[in-house]
C-alpha cells in the first residue's frame, strides 16, 4: 500500500512539474510573439510579480524565524520589492524608464550573485570547473545586457522582453527535465 502511495505522489509531482513547465514555456512564447502587448501591460505585470515576491519574502522570514537574525535580508528585500511595485503602479503610463532601470539593477544583482557563487566554488574546488566557468560567462553576459539596459532603459526595454521570452523557454525546458 505504501509503495503505491509513493508512486502516486511521484506521478503527481511529475505532472505538476510538466504543467508548470508548460505554463512557463507558454509565457516565453507569448513574450516572443506578443512583445508589444506585453510591453504595454508590463507595469501591471511587474507590479504583481514584485508584490508576490514581497509577500513571499515576508512569509519566508516569518516561517523560518529569520527576523530574529541580524543578517537577514528577506524583510528588507520585501520592503524594496513592495516600494518598487508601488512606484511602478503610480507611474504606469510613463514607466518604461523605471521598469528598464529596475530590470537592469535586478539583473546586475543576479549576475553578481552568480559570479560570487561560481568564484567560491572554483576557489574551493567544488563541482565541475567547466560548469562554473559557464556560470561566470553567463553572469558576464547578463552583466553586459543589464548595463546596456541601464544606459537607455526605455529604448532597450522591447529587446529585453524578447530576451525574457527566450529565457523563459529555456527555463521551461529545464523545469520539464527536472534540472531546477
C-alpha positions in Angstrom: 0.0 0.0 0.0 2.8 2.4 0.9 4.6 1.8 -2.4 1.5 2.7 -4.5 1.2 5.9 -2.5 4.8 6.8 -3.2 4.3 6.1 -6.9 1.1 8.1 -7.0 2.9 11.0 -5.3 5.8 10.8 -7.7 3.4 10.7 -10.7 1.6 13.7 -9.3 4.9 15.7 -8.9 5.9 14.8 -12.5 2.5 16.0 -13.8 2.8 19.2 -11.7 6.3 19.8 -12.9 5.3 19.3 -16.6 2.3 21.6 -16.1 4.5 24.4 -14.6 7.0 23.9 -17.5 4.1 24.2 -20.0 2.9 27.5 -18.4 6.4 28.9 -18.3 7.0 27.9 -21.9 3.7 29.5 -23.0 4.7 32.7 -21.2 8.0 32.7 -23.0 6.3 32.2 -26.4 3.9 35.0 -25.6 6.8 37.3 -24.8 8.3 36.4 -28.2 5.1 36.8 -30.3 3.2 39.5 -28.3 6.1 41.6 -27.1 4.4 44.9 -27.9 1.2 43.9 -25.9 3.3 42.6 -23.0 5.4 45.8 -23.1 2.2 47.9 -22.7 1.0 45.8 -19.8 4.4 45.4 -18.2 3.8 47.9 -15.4 0.9 45.9 -14.1 2.7 42.5 -14.6 5.9 43.8 -13.0 4.0 45.3 -10.0 2.1 42.0 -9.5 5.4 40.0 -9.6 7.2 42.4 -7.2 4.2 42.3 -4.9 4.2 38.5 -4.9 8.0 38.5 -4.2 7.4 40.9 -1.3 4.8 38.6 0.2 6.9 35.5 -0.4 9.9 37.1 1.3 7.9 38.2 4.3 6.3 34.7 4.6 9.7 33.0 4.4 11.2 35.4 7.0 8.4 34.6 9.5 8.2 30.9 8.7 11.9 30.4 9.2 12.2 33.0 12.0 14.8 34.9 10.1 13.5 38.2 11.5 15.4 37.1 14.7 18.7 37.2 12.9 20.8 40.3 12.4 22.0 39.3 8.9 18.6 38.6 7.4 17.7 40.3 4.2 14.3 38.8 3.4 12.3 41.6 5.1 14.5 44.3 3.6 14.0 42.8 0.2 10.3 42.6 0.8 10.2 46.3 1.6 12.2 47.2 -1.5 10.0 45.0 -3.8 6.9 46.5 -2.3 8.2 50.0 -2.8 9.1 49.3 -6.4 5.7 47.8 -7.1 4.0 50.9 -5.8 6.3 53.2 -7.8 5.7 51.3 -11.0 1.9 51.3 -10.5 1.9 55.1 -9.8 4.0 55.8 -12.9 2.4 53.1 -15.1 1.9 55.5 -18.0 5.5 56.6 -18.1 7.1 53.6 -16.6 9.4 52.3 -19.4 12.5 54.1 -17.9 11.6 53.0 -14.3 11.0 49.4 -15.4 14.1 49.2 -17.5 16.2 50.6 -14.7 14.7 48.2 -12.2 15.2 45.3 -14.6 18.8 46.3 -15.2 19.6 46.7 -11.5 17.9 43.3 -10.6 19.9 41.8 -13.5 23.1 43.1 -12.0 22.3 41.8 -8.6 21.5 38.3 -10.1 24.7 38.4 -12.1 26.8 39.4 -9.1 25.3 36.6 -7.0 26.1 34.1 -9.8 29.7 35.4 -10.0 30.1 35.1 -6.2 28.8 31.5 -6.1 30.9 30.4 -9.1 34.1 32.0 -7.8 33.6 30.5 -4.4 33.0 27.0 -6.0 36.1 27.5 -8.3 38.3 28.6 -5.5 37.2 25.8 -3.2 37.2 23.2 -5.9 33.6 22.3 -5.5 31.8 20.8 -8.5 32.7 21.0 -12.2 35.2 23.6 -13.2 33.7 23.8 -16.7 30.2 24.4 -15.2 31.4 27.2 -13.0 33.3 28.8 -15.9 30.0 28.7 -17.9 28.2 30.3 -15.0 30.8 33.1 -15.0 30.4 33.6 -18.7 26.6 33.7 -18.3 27.0 36.2 -15.5 29.3 38.3 -17.6 26.7 38.3 -20.5 23.9 39.1 -18.0 26.0 42.0 -16.7 26.6 43.4 -20.2 22.9 43.1 -21.0 21.9 44.8 -17.7 24.4 47.6 -18.3 23.0 48.1 -21.8 19.5 48.3 -20.4 20.6 50.8 -17.7 22.3 53.1 -20.3 19.0 53.6 -22.2 16.1 51.8 -20.4 13.2 53.0 -22.5 14.9 52.3 -25.8 16.2 48.8 -24.9 13.1 47.5 -23.0 11.5 46.0 -26.0 14.6 43.9 -26.7 14.6 42.7 -23.1 11.0 41.4 -23.5 12.3 39.2 -26.3 15.3 38.1 -24.1 12.9 37.3 -21.3 10.9 35.2 -23.7 14.0 33.2 -24.6 15.0 32.8 -21.0 11.5 31.6 -20.1 11.6 29.0 -22.9 15.0 27.8 -21.7 13.8 27.7 -18.1 10.7 25.7 -19.1 12.8 23.1 -20.7 15.0 22.9 -17.5 11.9 22.5 -15.3 10.4 19.9 -17.6 13.6 17.8 -17.4 13.9 18.3 -13.6 17.1 20.4 -13.8 15.7 23.0 -11.4 
